[in-house]
Amino acid sequence: MKQALRVAMAIALTITLCISLAACSKAGEAAEDPAEETSAEENGGYTGYRQTILYYMSDDGFVVPVKRDIPWEEGIGKAALSYLVDTADNRADTGEMGLQALIPEGTTYTLRIGDDGIAVVDLIGLSACKDAAAEKAMVQSIVNTLAEFTRIDAVTITVNGKKVSALPCGTKLKEAMAPFALNAEDGEVSASTEGASALTLYFPNTAGSLNVPVTRYIEGGANVESAVRELILGPQADGLRCCFPEGTELLAVKVEEGVATVDLSGEFLGAQYTEGLIEAAYDTLFLTIGGIEQISRLELMVEGEPCELVTETSAPVFANEFR
């Protein structure tokens, strides 16, 4: 009887120990691989697809945001990164839009998101990018894509589980990188200039297929008026297009109750003679102003009168949408 009791107690102890070990194992796994991104509740309860902003490099060499609906799954942040890897499938998807995924093919990765809002991406088996520009754009695409998720404020990139100060082509890595200002222009005013302000301006590429964000530094404050004036001046880089005929001036601009009103000089009417230029001007004005103040509508005026050339123009919700 005592022998049977001892056997029963031993069995019970073994079962308890196994359960405890399993619980510890699960707890350890949770600590090492926390939830990578938003839950279904944060996605409005919708579990089919998630509207996600991904950052690619255009064939013109600019980093651009593109809205894409990707299948919803747990660990959606890690899933988003899969679209940035230069695989045959991704090349087929993005090539028609003139976009390039920049994480070299064959690279795998892990993603951990801390409670402090810092995500750690470990790139495993990373081979060298084709050049320094592509490598820098790869870092920007990873950081800015992940920073679109509400739980992520900054990103740390490691390689094969180790912290590195720079990547093979020389791109320097910081401990925690906030979203990058994209496609910064060279000019007399730079980020290091005392009193400089950064403006994000949108210009179409020469093909008219993409809206490209450009960072321009100006003296003085960044506001709607200064942004529109700089937009009218046009881009500095090749491969981008100015939507405003030479001589166009800003007469007035205001934003009231979510409606932006922009009044331009008569020279703007010359845009009607270039196919698609009026629509492109509208989109770039909306995107540029919308990056400073929240707006739902844009009213375009010429010499104080409504611009009749703008017909049935819908406001762009995103700079670019995957198609």
N, C-alpha and C positions, 0 to 999 in steps of 0.2 A: 504493500500500500504506500509506504513511504517512498519506495523506489519510483512508483508511478507518479506520485506527487512531484518528486524532484524532476522527472522527465517533463511533466506538464509545465512546471515553472521555467525550465530551461527553454522549452519551445516558445512560451509566452515572452520570455526575455529576448529571444532571438528575433521574434516578430517585431517587438517594440524597437529593438535596435535597428532593424531594417527600415522601419518606417521613419525613424529619426534620421538615419543616413540619407534616405530618399528626400526628406524635407530639406536637409542641409544642402543636398546636391541641387535641388530646385532653387533654393535661396541663392546659392552661389551662381547658378546660371543667370538668375534674374539680375544679380549685381553686375555680372560681366556683360550682359546683353540686354540692357533696359529697353523699354518700348522706344522704337526709333522715331516715331512721329505721331501725328495727330490721330486721335481715335475717330470712329465713325460719327460719334456725337459732335466732334469739332468740325466734321464735314457736313453738318446739317442733317445727320442721320442717314445720308445717302451713301450707299455702299457699292454702287455700280462703277462710276468713274469720278475722278477728282480733277478739277481744273487746276493745273499746275504750270507755273512759269519756269521754263527751262532756258538756260543760256547756252547759245551756240556761237561759233565764229562763222561769219558770212564769207563767201568766196572773195569778197572785197577786203577781208582782213579785219572787220569790225565785230565786236562781241555784241550780240543782240538778244533781247528777251523774246521768247515765243511761248504763247499760251497753248498748252496741249492737254487734252483729256486723256489721262492714263488710268488703267484699271485699278480700282481701289483694292488695297490689300493692307494687312497689318505690316508695319515697317515701310510705310509709303515713302519715307525719305530715302531709304536705301534703294527702293524701286525706282525713284526718280533718277538716281545716279546711273542706273543701267542704260538710260537713254543718252547718256553723255559719253558712252564708250564707243570707240570707232570700230564697230562690228559691221559685217556685210549687211545685216538686216537694217541697222541704223543708217548706213550709207545710202541704202536704197530708199529709205523713208525721207531722209533730209536732203538728198542730192537735188531733187526737183525744185526745192525752195532755195537752192544755193547756200545751204548750211552745212557745217562740218561739226561732228562730234569729236572732242579733242583728247579724251582719255585713251592712250594707245591700246590697240587691240591686244588681248591676252592679259590685261591688268585685272585683277580681282580686288575686292575692297571690303572693309567692314565699316560700320557706322555706329557710333555710340553717342548718345545725347545726355549730357549731365543736367542735373537740376539747376545748375548755374546758367543754362542757356548756351553752353559751349558744346558744339558737336566736334567729335574727333573722327576724321576719316583716315583710315590706314590703307594706303595703296600698296598692294602686294604684287610683286613681279613687274613693277613699273619699268618700261623701257623708255629710252630717250625720245622726246618729241622731235619732229622734223627740224625745228629751229627754236630759237629763244622766244620769238613772237608767239608761236603756237603753244609753247610751254606756259608763258605768262597768261595767255588766254585760257588755257586749261584750268589754271588755278582760279582765275576770275569766274569761270563758268561753274566750277564746283562750289565755290564760296557763295556766289550770288544765287545760285539755284537753291541751295540749302537754306539760305537766309530768308527765302520767301515763305518758309514754314514758320508759324507763329512761335513755336517753342525754341527756335534757334536764333541767337543774336550774333554769334561769331563762330568761326570754324578753325580748327587746328588740323593740319595735314601732316601725317607721319608716313614713313616709307618702310615697309617690311617690319612694322612694329617699333621702329626707332624714330626719335626726333632728329630731324636734319635741318641745318640752317639754310640749305639751298638745294635745288633740284639739279639734275645733270646738265641742263643748258644754262644754269646760273640764276634762275628765278629764286629770289630770297623768300623765305617763309618766316612769318611772325608766329609767336606763340598762339595767338588767337586773332584771326583776321575777320574784321567786319566787312560788310558788302563794299565792293570796290566802286569808285566813280569810273564809269566806262568811257573808253575812247577819248581820253583827255587830249585836248589840243595843246600844241606848243605855242607859246606867245609871250609877249612882254610881261603879262600878268600870269603868275603861276600860283600853285597852292601855298608856296612858301612866302609869297609877297604879303607884307603886312597890310591888313585891311582887305585882303582879297576875298571875294565871294564866288562860290561855285554855282553855275547854272547848268541844268540839264536841258539841252535843246534837242529837238527831233528833226532829222532831215531824211528824206527818202534817198535810197541808193539810186544810182543812175538808171538801173533797170526798172525802178519804181515798184519793186516787189517787196521791199522791206523798209520799215521805219527804224532808223538807227539813232540810238541815244548818244549824244556827244556832250562831254563835259567841257565847259568853257569857263575860265576864271576871269572875273572882271573886278575893277576897283569899285568900291561902294557896295551897297546892299543888293541882294538878290530879291527881286520882286517881279510881279507880272509885267509891269511896264518895261523894265530893263530886259526881261527875257524876250518879250516880243520884239523889241528893238534889235536885239542881237540876232534873233531868228531871221529877221528881214535882211540883215547884212549877209546872211548865207554862211555856208560851211567853209572851213579853211582847208580841209583835207580833200584830196582827189577821191573820186568814187562816190561822192555825195552831191546832191542837187539842191540848188536854191529854188524855192517856189515863188519868189517875188521878183517881178521884173525890175530891171535897173531903174532907180529913181523913186521907187515906192517908199513912202514915208508913213510912219505911224502918227495919226492925228489924235487919237484918244483910245484909251482902253479902260474898262471898269469891270468889276465882278460884283454882282448883287444877287443875293438869294440863289446862288448856284448857277446864275446865267452870266456868261462872259460876253461882253460886247466889244468888238474890235473895229475901229474906224480907220480905214486906210485911204491914202491919197489916190487920185485917179489913175496914176501909172499902173496900179494893180490890175486894171481892166485888160492890160495887154496879156495877162496870163491866159485869157480865153483862146488865144491863138496857138497854144501848145496843148495837145491832147492830155487830159488827166491832171494838168497843173493846178487848176482851181481846186479839185478834190484833194490833191496832195497838200495844198496850202491849208485847207480847212483841217485836215487830219493833224498836220504838224502843229498848227496853232492850238488845237484842242489838247493834244498830248503834252505840249510844252506848258501851257497854262494849267492844265490839270495836275501837273507834277508839283505845282506851287500851291494852288487852292483847289478845293473840291468843286467841280462844276458838273452840271448835267446837260448844259446846252451852250452852244456858241452862236452868237449872232454876228454876222460879218457885214460891215457897212463900208461904203465907198463915198467919200465926201459927204458924210452925214446921212446918206440914203441907203436903204437895204440893198445889198448886192444881189441883183436878180440873176446873176450867173450861178449862184448856189441854189440848186434845186434838188430836193429830196436827198440831201446829204445826211447820213446818219452818223452820230458821234461814235468814234472808235472806242470800244470798251477796253481793248488791249492794244498795245503797240503793234504786235504781230500775232497772228493766229495760225496754228499748224494746219496745213491743208494737203 
